[in-house]
Amino acid sequence: MPTAHPSGWAHADGALRGPHWLREPADANALVDHLWSRTATKTDGVLSVGGVPLPELVREHGSPAYVLDEDDFRARARAFRDAFSDYDVYYAGKAFLCTTVARWLAEDGLSLDVCSGGELAVAERAGFPMERVGFHGNNKTLGELERAVELGVGRVIVDSFDEIERLAAATTELGRTTGVLVRVTAGVEAHTHEYIATAHEDQKFGFSIASGDAFEAVRRVLAAPGLRLLGLHSHIGSQIFDTSGFEVAARRVLALHARIATELDVVMPEMDLGGGFGIAYTTQDDPSDPDTLARGMSEIVAHECRALGIERPRLSIEPGRAIVGPSMCTVYEVGTVKEVALDGGARRSYVSVDGGMSDNIRTALYDADYSATLASRTSGSPATLARVVGKHCEAGDIVVKDEFLPGDVRPGDLVAVPGTGAYCRSMASNYNHALRPPVIGVRDGKTFTVLRRETEADLLATDVGVTS
């Protein structure tokens, strides 16, 4: 039985040999196309996104920087909208949200899921249609709920008995009615990291179907003033590659839907099956396309509805990572390179870059895998096993655990990491008082600032100092 090393995963037995799926490439300069946004290309070793060579982008905007491919983002959003044409498609704002992205989503006909007052503020600032906003969260404050009711948010996904009372108080106080979905846990574990699997029983989200809490929550919503019951909400996890994990969850949630219709004489018009669709971070990942996902989920729901003898409710899904994840990469400048001897005479190159866990915590938090490529020149050197690490004062400050990079990577080179659109900027921090990088949009050979780089003035603005 393997055990964790007290100093972290990087010190565990076998960690230095690399994962079984990683293969040495025939050409260390080549781009693995399916890991990158659709406009990413390499010419003479220089990576361009949206027609913008990354060395030029760095000269103008500095490093590190998140690079957001507008054409790719919007094409992926429209692909989900079109594949799930008879669903409501709610982009999960927690993956990455800003006013620019909210406006793109509004223009392209998607809905928006938020899970905090801050995300709701972004939606409001962007002029996003509030009737197409859903408000998630397991501990929404009374102030957040009042604001959602005042703004006319289309649906609030309630997550506890306390929240049902809190939301009813807000609607009563404001004289409004608010649409409600009840979040339920179906007891299904998606094949994903423990911290992002959200449908098993022993976790903080939702009402258990098995315990009867979900049925009781529906009963209380029906009895509460100002709450209009829309349906049930289920979410089984994240980074899911096919629809098989949804089958049992859909069966259990639809069975509860049918029971409520029979016992409470209420036919709920909607149901949200969540999302969590995965993306390709490395060559080991093989995600499904939106059309395949739509067919699979629709077949599952149709089969279960036939078995239960009920009409299919209006369905919703929540892709977030699957839209924005591949649409963004992060470009770094190499600062130092250190060769480390491994077991059996092998060597690994530690490539230190000017960012790290402050701009991508997922490797440290979830043991997530990423890829990387030399982005500023071509190399004639053979590939060598490399680890891309950050500049923070932590041994676990690792951006890419294992990757083959050209053996002559040196200070001043640019290295780019694909698939950083989801959760990297959203979870970015000021650890070690680092400044969060900008998000630079690219399209048709031009750049535009989506989120500017933080400054030391930003960092110090909340430090009120000490008065004598």
C-alpha positions in Angstrom: 0.0 0.0 0.0 1.7 3.3 -1.1 2.0 6.0 1.5 2.6 9.7 1.1 6.1 11.0 1.6 6.2 13.5 4.5 7.9 16.1 2.2 5.4 15.8 -0.6 4.7 13.7 -3.7 7.8 14.9 -5.5 9.9 12.9 -3.1 8.0 9.7 -3.2 9.4 6.5 -4.6 9.2 6.4 -8.4 8.5 10.1 -8.7 11.8 10.7 -10.7 11.0 8.2 -13.4 8.1 10.1 -14.9 4.6 8.9 -15.7 4.1 5.7 -17.7 2.2 7.6 -20.5 4.9 10.2 -21.2 6.8 9.3 -24.4 9.9 11.0 -25.7 8.9 12.9 -28.8 10.6 12.4 -32.2 10.9 16.2 -32.4 11.1 18.2 -29.2 10.1 21.3 -31.2 6.8 19.9 -32.4 3.4 21.1 -31.1 0.9 18.5 -29.9 -2.0 20.2 -31.7 -4.9 18.8 -29.7 -3.5 20.3 -26.4 -3.6 23.9 -27.8 -6.2 26.4 -28.9 -7.1 26.1 -32.6 -5.2 29.1 -33.8 -1.9 28.0 -32.1 0.9 27.4 -34.6 4.7 27.1 -34.6 6.9 28.6 -37.3 10.7 28.1 -36.9 10.1 27.2 -33.3 8.2 30.4 -32.5 4.7 29.8 -31.0 1.9 32.1 -32.2 -1.6 32.2 -30.9 -4.3 34.2 -32.6 -1.7 35.2 -35.2 0.4 36.8 -32.5 4.0 35.4 -32.0 4.4 35.0 -28.3 7.9 36.7 -28.2 6.2 39.8 -29.5 3.4 39.5 -27.0 5.9 39.3 -24.2 7.8 42.3 -25.5 4.6 44.3 -25.3 2.9 42.9 -22.2 5.7 41.3 -20.2 6.0 37.8 -18.7 4.4 35.7 -17.3 1.1 36.2 -19.1 -2.1 34.3 -19.7 -2.9 34.3 -23.4 -6.6 34.0 -24.3 -7.6 33.0 -27.8 -10.9 34.8 -28.5 -11.7 32.8 -31.7 -11.1 29.5 -29.9 -13.1 30.4 -26.8 -16.1 31.6 -28.8 -16.0 28.6 -31.2 -16.0 26.2 -28.2 -18.9 28.1 -26.6 -20.9 28.0 -29.7 -20.1 24.3 -30.2 -21.7 23.5 -26.9 -24.6 25.8 -27.5 -25.3 24.2 -30.9 -24.7 20.6 -29.8 -27.0 21.0 -26.8 -29.5 23.1 -28.8 -32.5 21.9 -26.7 -30.7 22.5 -23.4 -29.8 25.6 -21.5 -26.0 25.8 -21.5 -24.7 27.6 -18.4 -21.0 28.5 -18.6 -19.4 27.9 -15.2 -18.0 31.3 -14.3 -15.7 29.8 -11.6 -13.5 28.4 -14.3 -12.6 31.9 -15.5 -14.8 35.0 -15.5 -14.3 38.6 -16.4 -16.4 41.3 -18.1 -15.0 40.5 -21.5 -15.8 36.8 -21.3 -19.3 37.5 -19.8 -20.0 39.8 -22.8 -18.9 37.1 -25.3 -21.1 34.6 -23.6 -24.1 36.9 -23.7 -23.6 37.7 -27.4 -23.2 34.0 -28.2 -26.4 33.0 -26.4 -25.1 31.1 -23.5 -26.3 31.4 -19.9 -24.0 32.0 -16.9 -23.5 30.2 -13.6 -22.0 32.2 -10.7 -21.1 31.1 -7.2 -20.3 34.3 -5.3 -21.3 37.9 -4.9 -18.1 38.9 -6.7 -18.9 36.7 -9.8 -22.4 38.2 -9.8 -20.9 41.7 -9.7 -18.9 40.8 -12.8 -22.1 39.6 -14.6 -23.9 42.8 -13.6 -21.0 45.0 -14.8 -21.0 43.2 -18.1 -24.7 43.8 -18.6 -25.3 40.1 -18.7 -29.1 39.2 -18.9 -29.9 38.3 -15.3 -32.7 36.0 -16.3 -29.9 33.8 -17.8 -27.9 33.7 -14.6 -27.8 30.9 -12.1 -26.4 31.4 -8.6 -24.6 28.5 -7.0 -22.8 28.1 -3.6 -23.2 26.1 -0.4 -23.1 29.1 1.9 -24.6 32.2 0.2 -24.9 35.1 2.6 -28.2 36.9 3.1 -26.6 39.9 1.4 -25.7 37.9 -1.6 -29.2 36.4 -1.8 -30.9 39.8 -1.5 -28.7 41.1 -4.3 -29.6 38.1 -6.5 -33.3 38.7 -5.9 -33.0 42.4 -6.5 -31.2 41.9 -9.8 -33.7 39.3 -11.0 -31.3 36.3 -11.2 -33.1 33.6 -13.1 -32.5 30.8 -10.7 -30.9 30.2 -7.3 -29.6 26.7 -6.6 -30.3 26.1 -2.9 -27.9 23.9 -1.0 -29.1 23.7 2.6 -32.2 24.1 4.7 -30.8 27.2 6.2 -30.5 28.7 2.8 -34.1 27.9 1.9 -35.1 30.0 4.9 -32.6 32.7 4.1 -33.8 33.0 0.5 -37.5 33.0 1.5 -36.7 35.9 3.9 -35.0 37.8 1.2 -37.9 37.4 -1.3 -40.5 38.3 1.4 -38.5 41.4 2.4 -38.2 42.5 -1.3 -41.7 41.4 -2.4 -40.2 39.3 -5.2 -40.4 35.7 -6.4 -37.3 33.8 -7.3 -36.8 30.6 -9.3 -35.2 27.8 -7.3 -33.4 24.5 -8.2 -32.6 22.1 -5.3 -29.1 20.7 -5.5 -29.1 17.0 -4.8 -26.3 14.4 -4.3 -26.9 11.2 -6.1 -24.3 9.1 -4.4 -22.2 8.7 -7.6 -18.4 9.2 -7.6 -17.0 10.4 -10.9 -13.5 9.1 -11.7 -11.8 12.3 -10.8 -9.7 13.8 -7.9 -11.3 13.5 -4.5 -11.6 17.3 -4.1 -13.5 17.8 -7.4 -15.8 14.8 -7.2 -19.1 16.3 -6.0 -21.9 13.7 -6.0 -20.8 11.3 -3.3 -22.5 11.5 0.1 -19.6 12.6 2.3 -19.1 16.2 1.1 -20.4 19.6 1.6 -22.7 20.1 -1.5 -26.3 19.4 -1.9 -29.1 17.3 -0.3 -28.8 13.6 -0.2 -31.4 11.6 -2.2 -30.7 8.4 -0.2 -31.3 10.0 3.2 -34.5 11.7 2.2 -33.1 15.2 2.7 -33.6 16.1 -1.0 -37.3 15.3 -0.9 -37.7 17.3 2.3 -35.9 20.2 0.7 -38.3 20.2 -2.2 -41.2 20.1 0.2 -39.9 23.1 2.1 -39.2 25.1 -1.1 -42.8 24.5 -2.1 -44.0 25.8 1.2 -41.8 28.8 1.3 -43.2 32.3 0.2 -41.5 33.8 -2.8 -39.8 30.6 -4.0 -40.8 29.1 -7.3 -39.6 25.5 -7.7 -38.0 24.9 -11.0 -36.4 21.5 -10.6 -33.5 19.5 -9.3 -29.8 20.0 -9.8 -27.1 17.4 -9.9 -23.3 17.6 -10.4 -21.1 14.6 -10.3 -17.6 16.0 -10.6 -15.1 17.6 -12.9 -12.6 16.6 -15.7 -15.0 13.9 -16.9 -14.3 12.5 -20.4 -17.6 10.7 -21.3 -21.2 10.4 -20.3 -21.1 7.0 -18.6 -20.7 8.5 -15.1 -24.0 10.4 -15.6 -26.1 7.3 -16.2 -26.6 6.3 -12.5 -26.9 9.9 -11.4 -29.6 10.7 -14.0 -31.5 7.6 -13.0 -31.6 8.5 -9.4 -32.4 12.2 -10.0 -35.1 11.5 -12.5 -36.6 8.9 -10.1 -36.8 11.6 -7.4 -38.3 14.0 -10.0 -41.0 11.3 -10.7 -41.6 10.7 -7.0 -42.2 14.4 -6.4 -44.7 14.5 -9.3 -46.6 11.6 -7.8 -46.5 12.3 -4.0 -46.5 16.1 -4.1 -48.5 16.6 -7.3 -45.8 18.9 -8.7 -44.3 18.6 -12.1 -41.1 20.5 -12.1 -40.3 22.0 -15.5 -36.5 21.9 -15.4 -33.5 19.7 -14.4 -29.8 20.5 -14.4 -27.4 17.6 -14.9 -24.2 19.7 -14.2 -21.2 19.3 -16.4 -17.6 18.8 -15.5 -16.6 17.8 -19.0 -12.9 17.3 -19.3 -10.1 18.7 -21.6 -6.8 17.4 -22.8 -4.0 18.6 -20.5 -1.5 16.0 -21.8 -1.3 13.2 -24.4 -2.9 10.8 -21.9 -6.3 12.7 -22.0 -8.9 11.9 -24.6 -12.0 14.1 -24.0 -15.3 13.8 -26.0 -16.5 16.5 -28.3 -19.7 18.4 -27.6 -21.8 16.5 -30.2 -20.8 13.1 -28.6 -21.5 14.4 -25.1 -24.9 15.8 -26.2 -26.0 12.5 -27.8 -24.8 10.4 -24.9 -26.6 12.6 -22.2 -29.8 12.9 -24.2 -29.9 9.1 -24.8 -29.5 8.5 -21.1 -32.2 10.9 -20.1 -34.6 9.7 -22.8 -34.1 6.0 -21.7 -34.7 6.8 -18.0 -37.8 9.0 -18.7 -39.3 6.2 -20.8 -38.7 3.7 -18.0 -40.3 6.0 -15.5 -43.2 7.0 -17.8 -42.5 10.7 -17.4 -42.0 13.7 -19.8 -38.5 14.9 -20.2 -37.9 18.2 -18.3 -36.1 21.1 -19.8 -32.4 20.2 -19.3 -29.4 22.3 -18.4 -25.7 21.6 -18.5 -22.7 23.6 -17.1 -19.5 23.4 -19.2 -16.8 25.8 -18.0 -13.5 24.1 -18.2 -14.4 22.5 -21.5 -14.9 25.9 -23.1 -12.2 28.1 -21.6 -9.6 25.5 -20.6 -8.0 24.9 -24.0 -8.6 28.5 -25.1 -5.8 29.9 -22.9 -2.1 29.2 -22.4 0.5 30.7 -20.1 3.8 32.0 -21.4 6.8 32.2 -19.0 10.4 33.3 -19.3 13.1 30.9 -18.2 15.3 32.3 -15.4 17.6 29.4 -14.5 18.2 25.8 -15.6 19.6 23.1 -13.2 20.5 19.6 -14.1 19.8 16.9 -11.5 21.1 13.3 -11.6 18.4 10.7 -11.3 18.5 7.0 -10.5 20.1 4.7 -13.2 22.3 7.5 -14.6 19.4 9.5 -16.1 19.2 13.3 -15.6 16.4 15.7 -15.3 16.5 19.4 -16.2 14.8 21.7 -13.7 13.6 24.7 -15.7 12.7 27.6 -13.4 10.3 30.2 -14.8 9.1 33.6 -13.6 5.7 32.4 -12.4 4.6 29.3 -10.5 2.1 28.2 -8.0 0.7 31.8 -7.6 -0.6 31.7 -11.2 -1.2 27.9 -11.4 -1.9 26.2 -8.1 -3.5 23.1 -9.7 -0.3 21.1 -9.9 0.3 21.5 -6.2 -3.4 21.3 -5.1 -4.7 18.5 -7.3 -1.4 16.8 -8.5 -2.6 17.9 -11.9 -0.6 17.2 -15.1 0.3 19.8 -17.7 2.4 20.0 -20.8 4.9 22.6 -22.1 6.8 23.6 -25.2 9.7 25.9 -26.0 8.0 28.9 -27.5 10.6 31.4 -28.6 13.0 29.5 -31.0 13.7 26.2 -32.6 16.3 23.8 -31.2 18.5 21.1 -32.7 19.1 19.5 -29.3 17.6 16.1 -28.5 14.7 16.1 -26.0 15.5 15.7 -22.3 13.3 15.0 -19.3 12.4 18.3 -17.7 10.4 19.7 -14.8 9.1 23.2 -15.1 9.2 24.9 -11.7 8.2 28.2 -10.3 10.1 30.9 -8.4 8.2 30.5 -5.1 9.8 29.4 -1.8 8.1 26.0 -1.8 9.5 22.6 -2.9 6.0 21.8 -4.3 6.0 24.9 -6.5 5.8 22.9 -9.8 4.1 24.0 -13.0 4.8 20.9 -15.1 5.9 17.8 -13.3 7.2 15.9 -16.3 7.9 17.0 -19.9 10.4 16.4 -22.7 11.9 19.7 -23.7 14.9 20.4 -25.9 18.1 19.8 -24.0 19.5 23.3 -24.6 16.7 25.3 -22.9 18.4 28.3 -21.3 17.7 31.5 -19.4 15.8 34.0 -21.6 13.9 31.3 -23.5 10.1 31.4 -23.4 8.2 28.3 -22.3 4.4 28.0 -22.9 2.0 25.8 -21.0 -1.3 24.9 -22.7 -4.7 24.3 -21.1 -4.5 27.0 -18.4 -7.8 28.7 -19.1 -9.7 27.0 -16.4 -9.1 27.8 -12.7 -5.5 29.1 -13.1 -6.3 32.8 -13.1 -9.4 32.2 -11.0 -7.3 30.5 -8.3 -4.3 32.8 -8.7 -2.9 34.3 -5.5 -0.3 36.8 -4.2 1.7 34.2 -2.5 5.2 35.5 -1.7 3.6 38.9 -2.7 3.7 37.9 -6.3 1.8 40.0 -8.8 -0.9 38.2 -10.7 -0.2 38.1 -14.4 -2.4 39.8 -17.0 -4.8 38.0 -19.3 -4.0 39.1 -22.9 -6.6 38.5 -25.5 -5.4 37.7 -29.1 -7.3 37.7 -32.3 -6.4 38.3 -36.0 -2.8 39.2 -35.2 -3.6 41.8 -32.5 -3.5 41.8 -28.7 -5.9 43.4 -26.3 -5.8 43.5 -22.5 -8.6 41.5 -20.8 -7.2 41.8 -17.3 -4.2 44.0 -16.7 -1.1 42.9 -14.8 -1.2 43.7 -11.1 1.2 46.4 -9.8 3.0 46.8 -6.5 0.5 49.7 -5.9 -2.3 47.2 -6.2 -0.6 44.9 -3.8 0.0 47.6 -1.2 -3.4 49.2 -1.6 -5.0 47.0 1.1 -2.0 47.3 3.5 -3.2 50.2 5.7 0.1 50.4 7.5 0.9 51.1 11.1 0.2 54.4 12.7 2.4 55.8 15.4 
